[in-house]
Amino acid sequence: MKKFASLCFALASTATIADEGMWQPHQLPTIAEKLVDAGLKLDPKSLTDLTGFPMGAIVSLGGCTASFVSDKGLVATNHHCVYGSVQYNSTEENNLLKNGFLAKSFKEELPATPGSRIYVTEEITPVTDIIQAALSSDMTGSQRFNSIDLSSKSLVAECESDSKYRCSVVNFHGGLEYYLFKQLTIRDVRLVHAPASSIGKYGGDIDNWMWPRHTGDYGFYRAYVGKDGQPADYSVENVPYEPKHHLKVNKSSVDENDYIMVLGYPGRTNRYRTALEVENQFTWTYPQAKAYREEIIDIIHENSAAGSDVRIKYESTLAGLANYAKNYGSMVESYNKGTTLVRKQSLESELTQWINASAKRQAKYGDALKGLNGLIKQDQQNQARDLILGYMNYSKMLSTATRLHRLSLENKKPNVERKRGYQERDIAGFEQSMKAVNRRYDAQMDQKILLAMFKHYIQLPKSQRLASLDKFFNIEQNTNEQQLQAKLAKMYQATTLNDQDTRLAWMNKTPVDFSKSNDPFIQLAVDTYEERKHIEESNEELSGHIQSFRPKYMEALIAYFNAKDLPVYADANSTLRVTYGNVKGYSPQDGLVATPFTTLEGIVRKDTGIAPFDAPKKELALIKNKQYGEYAKKELGSVPVNYLGTLDITGGNSGSPTLNDKAEFVGLVFDGVYESIIGDWDYDTKLNRSIHVDIKYMLWVMEHVDGATNLIEEMDIVE
């Protein structure tokens, strides 16, 4: 297989809308002129070398992005990306979430949440031909799905013959293209520093997606390896990892209109979805998912006091639920105010006309959109059932039982035939997830959450429910909450899955052992397995058919875009991307103009002394006395806290380093403005704005508030 560092994407348009697009590194030469015009001082080709500077300093945390900022493996990312590890190491007596954490030496650094990883992308290989060679037009949906899955896992297995690497096959443009990603995997990750939540989460959910913003959303990990320099499991004998490249930190930061770029791992966008998918997502999926999330949030708040042991266990869960609940609600609001659906429908109409104008195009693409929409309608028929079954997995006991039982069944198969998540490569992470359960579990809370979701489940039409699940809980037409509650109470009293050693022991049990178990949650997993498996297989059959139509639709859309000289970049899919733009304010509505910087004084104006506007007293005193040190910006007369950029980002970009025109570290991206929430589906160059923590604020807090001078001294600081 041919490896590449700067392969030009054949379908990429050379003309783009400024700032729009999450570009694969190998695409950058095709937009070199745009990058230079925006202010980039580096040769764009240098950004295509994954093992060179600066790409070699950019890492994934498996949900967030981060970067090496020292030659001793120090990793900078967002506070909300290390939040789970801070929570994991917190107790009611030693609440690191409230007080913050700083290790003044290597020995004081704490293990991150079990299963934490740092991934360094080293190679990207095109494998489309290999995947497609095993496909044929006469395959059933399941056969196509399984063929793609088997080919992908075979490629991954070959790639992971060296255990220090984690590999994945990722599709682009709905399956039109496939790439194999090879990542060095660092398994010993430790928490180094996180400011108090009253800095790292200042403004909390109220300020989430809002501008002006005053949030110090930063934190630090460190990567550790064995004495031989190779990835290793946690050990007190391990030493800090020495990356080939790390970012220099420019304490001068940036000015308005300066070039900035973000290198990171954006999670998922949906800019090429059909109008049918768009309408359903905004009129049904997002509102329903928001309602479920808010219900669970309310349950946690109502049944745990702030700062209590139970609340601490659920703080990380709360943060994730709240972030996306607000995200979903805001996207729906933006959708209802805007013209996304109308423009999507118009695009499809224009595309259809363009296809029909040519007999050749009609023969090639004529059935693509109609065929895809027909399959999407089938998929939507069971969405109410699938969504509530998914939210039931917020119950740790239910999800633990079903995962353990599935592991016993998958262990009987050859490794390459096992489902993802249950292969030999997954077992270490699986074990760590079992060990981590009790740090994020309370029996009473878990029961209340599961009961709430069951109350929604029993409202589904009988045809949408699982007969096996109904039988287990004796669900009839007149089943009420009290009956469900009584059943669940008995299950939680009887289960032993709340014990770590018991969970770990079940990892080595056989399906026969599971069938003989008296544990009620295991019984539930066993009794419902066949029906859940049938649903899974039905979904795979449908997915396989979609995998034959979506690439054809995307090929037509790309050809149409190229004919109009419009940008062609793949939707985000958690792979390494580059987005660029400038420091710039915006006008969110008529009569209002948002400037691109906020300052320390804004923290004081917002502060009420009550969370989430409860800045540390030490910080407030420093601001009152104008003790800015060397970090004030002359034009502002104060220390900048956050700034706006025109960068095209989404979830997964959290923690991405913000770099200047010389690829020097000038902050961290952590959010977007309210008006850009719908950007996952629809980019607007006038309203899409990213929000960044200014490096000056990071350094000011580290030096003057938290005394993290050891970390400042460790980094390469330039001006």
PEBEL-V912344 format. One record per residue. N is the residue number from 1. SS is DSSP state (A for helix, B for strand, O for the rest). D_FIRST is the distance of its C-alpha to the first C-alpha in Angstrom with 2 decimals. Layout:
N,SS,D_FIRST + N,SS,D_FIRST
This chain:
1,O,0.00 + 2,O,3.76 + 3,B,6.40 + 4,B,9.75 + 5,O,13.38 + 6,O,15.37 + 7,O,13.70 + 8,O,16.78 + 9,O,17.08 + 10,O,18.13 + 11,O,20.78 + 12,O,22.31 + 13,O,25.90 + 14,O,27.07 + 15,O,30.38 + 16,O,30.80 + 17,O,33.73 + 18,O,34.42 + 19,O,33.32 + 20,O,31.78 + 21,O,28.17 + 22,O,25.70 + 23,B,22.98 + 24,B,19.35 + 25,A,19.00 + 26,A,16.82 + 27,A,19.63 + 28,A,22.36 + 29,A,22.56 + 30,A,23.55 + 31,A,26.49 + 32,A,27.31 + 33,A,30.80 + 34,A,31.61 + 35,A,30.61 + 36,A,32.76 + 37,A,35.59 + 38,A,35.58 + 39,O,36.05 + 40,O,32.79 + 41,O,33.53 + 42,O,30.03 + 43,O,27.61 + 44,A,25.46 + 45,A,22.37 + 46,A,23.04 + 47,A,22.34 + 48,A,18.68 + 49,O,18.03 + 50,O,17.41 + 51,O,18.62 + 52,O,21.43 + 53,O,24.77 + 54,O,25.55 + 55,A,22.34 + 56,A,22.16 + 57,A,25.58 + 58,B,24.80 + 59,B,24.34 + 60,B,24.55 + 61,O,27.29 + 62,O,25.97 + 63,O,28.35 + 64,O,29.45 + 65,B,28.05 + 66,B,29.32 + 67,B,29.01 + 68,B,29.83 + 69,O,33.19 + 70,O,34.05 + 71,O,32.71 + 72,O,33.90 + 73,O,31.52 + 74,B,33.97 + 75,B,32.40 + 76,B,34.16 + 77,B,33.94 + 78,O,36.46 + 79,A,39.46 + 80,A,38.60 + 81,A,35.16 + 82,A,36.89 + 83,A,39.75 + 84,A,38.68 + 85,A,38.69 + 86,A,42.06 + 87,A,43.38 + 88,A,42.06 + 89,O,44.01 + 90,O,47.11 + 91,O,50.29 + 92,O,53.55 + 93,O,55.09 + 94,O,52.25 + 95,O,50.77 + 96,A,47.96 + 97,A,47.22 + 98,A,50.71 + 99,A,51.12 + 100,O,47.69 + 101,B,46.06 + 102,B,45.63 + 103,O,44.62 + 104,O,46.40 + 105,O,44.54 + 106,A,41.36 + 107,A,43.53 + 108,A,44.71 + 109,O,41.28 + 110,B,40.85 + 111,B,37.97 + 112,O,36.31 + 113,O,36.25 + 114,O,34.71 + 115,O,31.04 + 116,O,30.68 + 117,O,27.33 + 118,B,25.94 + 119,B,22.25 + 120,B,20.62 + 121,B,17.35 + 122,B,15.20 + 123,B,11.66 + 124,B,10.65 + 125,B,7.24 + 126,B,7.83 + 127,O,7.59 + 128,A,10.75 + 129,A,10.03 + 130,A,9.23 + 131,A,12.38 + 132,A,14.45 + 133,A,13.90 + 134,O,16.00 + 135,O,18.70 + 136,O,21.84 + 137,O,24.83 + 138,O,27.31 + 139,O,25.97 + 140,O,28.39 + 141,A,27.62 + 142,A,27.18 + 143,A,24.88 + 144,A,22.61 + 145,A,22.85 + 146,A,22.17 + 147,A,19.22 + 148,A,17.45 + 149,A,18.69 + 150,A,17.61 + 151,A,14.01 + 152,A,13.93 + 153,A,15.73 + 154,A,13.63 + 155,A,10.47 + 156,A,13.03 + 157,A,14.61 + 158,A,11.68 + 159,A,11.20 + 160,O,15.00 + 161,O,15.59 + 162,O,16.94 + 163,O,19.87 + 164,O,20.25 + 165,B,17.40 + 166,B,17.66 + 167,B,14.72 + 168,B,15.02 + 169,B,13.57 + 170,B,15.80 + 171,B,16.86 + 172,B,18.27 + 173,A,21.15 + 174,A,22.11 + 175,A,18.94 + 176,O,18.24 + 177,B,14.92 + 178,B,12.80 + 179,B,11.03 + 180,B,10.10 + 181,B,12.62 + 182,B,13.07 + 183,B,16.78 + 184,B,19.09 + 185,B,21.92 + 186,B,25.47 + 187,O,27.80 + 188,B,31.15 + 189,B,32.25 + 190,B,35.89 + 191,B,38.25 + 192,B,39.79 + 193,B,41.79 + 194,B,42.68 + 195,O,45.80 + 196,O,48.32 + 197,A,47.50 + 198,A,50.44 + 199,A,48.26 + 200,A,44.69 + 201,O,45.74 + 202,O,48.74 + 203,O,49.64 + 204,A,47.70 + 205,A,47.16 + 206,A,49.95 + 207,A,48.12 + 208,O,44.64 + 209,O,43.27 + 210,O,46.46 + 211,O,47.50 + 212,O,49.28 + 213,O,47.44 + 214,O,48.32 + 215,O,45.74 + 216,O,44.43 + 217,O,41.20 + 218,O,39.52 + 219,B,38.82 + 220,B,37.05 + 221,B,34.89 + 222,B,33.86 + 223,B,30.73 + 224,B,31.54 + 225,B,29.65 + 226,O,30.87 + 227,O,32.72 + 228,O,29.62 + 229,O,27.95 + 230,O,25.51 + 231,O,25.61 + 232,O,28.46 + 233,O,30.77 + 234,O,34.01 + 235,O,36.39 + 236,O,39.36 + 237,O,37.97 + 238,O,34.78 + 239,B,34.66 + 240,B,33.51 + 241,O,29.87 + 242,O,29.53 + 243,O,26.81 + 244,O,25.32 + 245,O,26.72 + 246,O,29.55 + 247,O,31.49 + 248,O,34.88 + 249,B,37.57 + 250,B,39.72 + 251,O,43.09 + 252,O,44.33 + 253,O,42.19 + 254,O,42.20 + 255,O,44.77 + 256,O,45.11 + 257,O,42.75 + 258,O,40.49 + 259,B,36.75 + 260,B,34.81 + 261,B,31.30 + 262,B,29.76 + 263,B,26.31 + 264,B,25.60 + 265,O,24.31 + 266,O,26.45 + 267,O,26.78 + 268,O,27.34 + 269,O,28.88 + 270,O,29.93 + 271,O,30.62 + 272,O,29.37 + 273,O,31.26 + 274,O,33.82 + 275,A,37.53 + 276,A,38.18 + 277,A,35.86 + 278,A,37.34 + 279,A,40.89 + 280,A,40.38 + 281,A,38.65 + 282,A,41.49 + 283,A,44.40 + 284,A,43.56 + 285,A,40.55 + 286,A,41.18 + 287,A,44.97 + 288,A,44.72 + 289,A,42.11 + 290,A,44.23 + 291,A,47.29 + 292,A,45.71 + 293,A,44.45 + 294,A,47.85 + 295,A,49.59 + 296,A,47.65 + 297,A,48.30 + 298,A,52.01 + 299,A,52.09 + 300,A,50.67 + 301,A,53.07 + 302,A,56.04 + 303,O,55.52 + 304,O,54.68 + 305,O,56.47 + 306,O,54.70 + 307,O,53.97 + 308,O,54.63 + 309,A,52.39 + 310,A,51.36 + 311,A,50.57 + 312,A,48.48 + 313,A,46.42 + 314,A,45.73 + 315,A,45.38 + 316,A,41.59 + 317,A,41.72 + 318,A,44.38 + 319,A,42.42 + 320,A,39.43 + 321,A,41.77 + 322,A,43.89 + 323,A,41.12 + 324,A,39.67 + 325,A,43.13 + 326,A,44.16 + 327,A,40.89 + 328,A,41.35 + 329,A,45.00 + 330,A,44.45 + 331,A,41.74 + 332,A,44.14 + 333,A,46.86 + 334,A,44.74 + 335,A,43.70 + 336,A,47.36 + 337,A,48.47 + 338,O,45.79 + 339,O,44.53 + 340,A,40.95 + 341,A,41.52 + 342,A,43.52 + 343,A,40.90 + 344,A,38.13 + 345,A,40.33 + 346,A,41.05 + 347,A,37.38 + 348,A,36.80 + 349,A,39.87 + 350,A,38.71 + 351,A,35.25 + 352,A,36.98 + 353,A,39.27 + 354,A,36.45 + 355,A,34.65 + 356,A,37.95 + 357,O,38.80 + 358,O,36.32 + 359,A,36.25 + 360,A,32.62 + 361,A,31.70 + 362,A,34.04 + 363,A,32.41 + 364,A,28.94 + 365,A,29.91 + 366,O,33.51 + 367,O,33.14 + 368,A,30.51 + 369,A,32.94 + 370,A,35.59 + 371,A,33.28 + 372,A,31.65 + 373,A,35.10 + 374,A,36.42 + 375,A,33.85 + 376,A,34.47 + 377,A,38.17 + 378,A,37.54 + 379,A,35.63 + 380,A,38.51 + 381,O,41.07 + 382,O,40.35 + 383,A,39.58 + 384,A,42.90 + 385,A,42.30 + 386,A,38.70 + 387,A,39.68 + 388,A,42.61 + 389,A,40.76 + 390,A,38.16 + 391,A,40.92 + 392,A,42.55 + 393,O,39.72 + 394,O,41.40 + 395,O,43.51 + 396,A,42.09 + 397,A,43.88 + 398,A,42.61 + 399,A,38.96 + 400,A,39.16 + 401,A,40.68 + 402,A,38.24 + 403,A,35.20 + 404,A,36.69 + 405,A,37.59 + 406,A,34.16 + 407,A,32.67 + 408,A,34.99 + 409,A,33.81 + 410,A,30.08 + 411,O,30.58 + 412,O,31.64 + 413,O,28.24 + 414,O,25.16 + 415,A,23.16 + 416,A,20.24 + 417,A,22.99 + 418,O,24.86 + 419,O,25.23 + 420,O,23.58 + 421,O,25.96 + 422,O,27.03 + 423,O,24.13 + 424,A,24.48 + 425,A,22.49 + 426,A,25.22 + 427,A,28.29 + 428,A,29.03 + 429,A,29.04 + 430,A,31.05 + 431,A,33.59 + 432,A,33.96 + 433,A,34.64 + 434,A,37.33 + 435,A,38.86 + 436,A,38.99 + 437,A,40.89 + 438,A,44.40 + 439,A,43.86 + 440,A,43.39 + 441,O,45.68 + 442,O,49.36 + 443,A,50.77 + 444,A,53.26 + 445,A,50.84 + 446,A,48.16 + 447,A,50.83 + 448,A,52.05 + 449,A,48.61 + 450,A,47.90 + 451,A,51.39 + 452,A,50.90 + 453,A,47.74 + 454,A,49.50 + 455,A,52.33 + 456,A,49.92 + 457,A,48.34 + 458,O,51.74 + 459,O,52.38 + 460,O,49.58 + 461,O,50.79 + 462,A,50.94 + 463,A,48.38 + 464,A,45.87 + 465,O,46.62 + 466,O,45.32 + 467,A,48.05 + 468,A,47.08 + 469,A,47.29 + 470,A,50.61 + 471,A,51.92 + 472,A,50.99 + 473,O,52.87 + 474,O,55.56 + 475,O,54.79 + 476,O,57.32 + 477,O,58.47 + 478,O,60.86 + 479,O,58.74 + 480,O,59.44 + 481,A,58.11 + 482,A,60.58 + 483,A,59.44 + 484,A,55.79 + 485,A,56.77 + 486,A,58.79 + 487,A,55.95 + 488,A,53.44 + 489,A,55.98 + 490,A,56.35 + 491,A,52.59 + 492,A,52.17 + 493,A,55.18 + 494,A,53.84 + 495,O,50.13 + 496,O,48.94 + 497,O,45.44 + 498,O,46.83 + 499,O,46.78 + 500,A,43.66 + 501,A,44.16 + 502,A,44.68 + 503,A,41.42 + 504,A,39.47 + 505,A,41.27 + 506,A,40.30 + 507,O,36.60 + 508,O,37.25 + 509,O,39.51 + 510,O,39.00 + 511,A,39.54 + 512,A,42.93 + 513,A,43.86 + 514,A,43.09 + 515,A,45.19 + 516,A,48.11 + 517,O,47.99 + 518,O,50.98 + 519,O,49.12 + 520,A,49.63 + 521,A,46.28 + 522,A,44.49 + 523,A,46.77 + 524,A,45.80 + 525,A,42.06 + 526,A,42.70 + 527,A,45.11 + 528,A,42.93 + 529,A,39.55 + 530,A,39.64 + 531,A,40.61 + 532,A,38.01 + 533,A,35.38 + 534,A,36.65 + 535,A,36.31 + 536,A,32.74 + 537,A,31.90 + 538,A,33.74 + 539,A,31.81 + 540,A,28.49 + 541,A,29.79 + 542,A,30.71 + 543,A,27.51 + 544,A,25.56 + 545,A,27.80 + 546,A,27.40 + 547,A,23.61 + 548,A,24.28 + 549,A,26.76 + 550,A,25.62 + 551,A,22.48 + 552,A,24.80 + 553,A,27.38 + 554,A,25.05 + 555,A,23.80 + 556,A,27.51 + 557,A,28.41 + 558,A,25.78 + 559,A,26.94 + 560,A,30.49 + 561,A,29.89 + 562,A,28.30 + 563,A,31.32 + 564,O,33.53 + 565,O,31.58 + 566,O,31.15 + 567,O,28.53 + 568,O,25.34 + 569,O,23.75 + 570,O,22.29 + 571,O,24.64 + 572,O,24.37 + 573,O,22.46 + 574,O,22.71 + 575,O,19.72 + 576,O,20.28 + 577,B,22.37 + 578,B,24.86 + 579,B,28.25 + 580,B,31.02 + 581,B,34.69 + 582,B,38.08 + 583,B,40.84 + 584,O,43.11 + 585,O,45.74 + 586,B,46.37 + 587,O,49.14 + 588,O,48.68 + 589,O,51.71 + 590,O,54.59 + 591,O,56.75 + 592,O,54.37 + 593,O,52.18 + 594,B,49.99 + 595,O,49.64 + 596,O,46.35 + 597,B,47.68 + 598,B,49.62 + 599,B,51.61 + 600,A,53.18 + 601,A,56.38 + 602,A,54.70 + 603,A,54.08 + 604,A,57.83 + 605,A,58.74 + 606,A,56.59 + 607,O,57.65 + 608,O,59.96 + 609,O,59.73 + 610,B,58.36 + 611,O,54.68 + 612,O,52.40 + 613,B,54.45 + 614,O,55.62 + 615,O,54.38 + 616,O,55.32 + 617,A,58.88 + 618,A,57.76 + 619,A,55.42 + 620,A,58.19 + 621,A,60.64 + 622,A,58.30 + 623,A,57.86 + 624,A,61.61 + 625,O,62.34 + 626,O,59.69 + 627,O,58.09 + 628,O,54.96 + 629,O,54.39 + 630,O,52.09 + 631,O,49.97 + 632,O,52.19 + 633,B,51.07 + 634,O,54.01 + 635,O,53.66 + 636,O,53.73 + 637,O,56.33 + 638,B,54.40 + 639,O,51.08 + 640,B,48.46 + 641,B,47.07 + 642,B,44.57 + 643,B,43.39 + 644,B,41.91 + 645,B,38.85 + 646,O,37.46 + 647,O,33.97 + 648,O,32.11 + 649,O,31.47 + 650,O,31.60 + 651,O,31.68 + 652,O,28.96 + 653,O,29.70 + 654,O,32.63 + 655,O,32.63 + 656,O,30.42 + 657,B,31.77 + 658,B,33.59 + 659,B,32.95 + 660,O,35.13 + 661,O,34.36 + 662,O,33.40 + 663,O,31.22 + 664,O,34.08 + 665,B,34.87 + 666,B,37.80 + 667,B,37.73 + 668,B,35.96 + 669,B,35.47 + 670,B,36.90 + 671,B,38.25 + 672,B,39.07 + 673,O,42.43 + 674,A,44.03 + 675,A,43.60 + 676,A,39.81 + 677,A,39.30 + 678,A,38.47 + 679,A,35.68 + 680,A,33.10 + 681,O,34.15 + 682,O,35.81 + 683,O,35.60 + 684,O,38.90 + 685,O,38.78 + 686,O,42.52 + 687,O,42.45 + 688,O,39.04 + 689,O,39.57 + 690,B,37.77 + 691,B,39.95 + 692,B,39.26 + 693,B,41.02 + 694,B,42.33 + 695,A,41.53 + 696,A,45.23 + 697,A,46.20 + 698,A,43.70 + 699,A,45.09 + 700,A,48.66 + 701,A,48.47 + 702,A,46.73 + 703,A,49.39 + 704,A,52.55 + 705,A,52.20 + 706,O,50.06 + 707,O,50.46 + 708,O,46.73 + 709,A,47.38 + 710,A,45.30 + 711,A,42.14 + 712,A,43.24 + 713,A,43.82 + 714,A,40.37 + 715,O,38.60 + 716,O,38.34 + 717,B,40.88 + 718,B,41.21 + 719,O,43.34
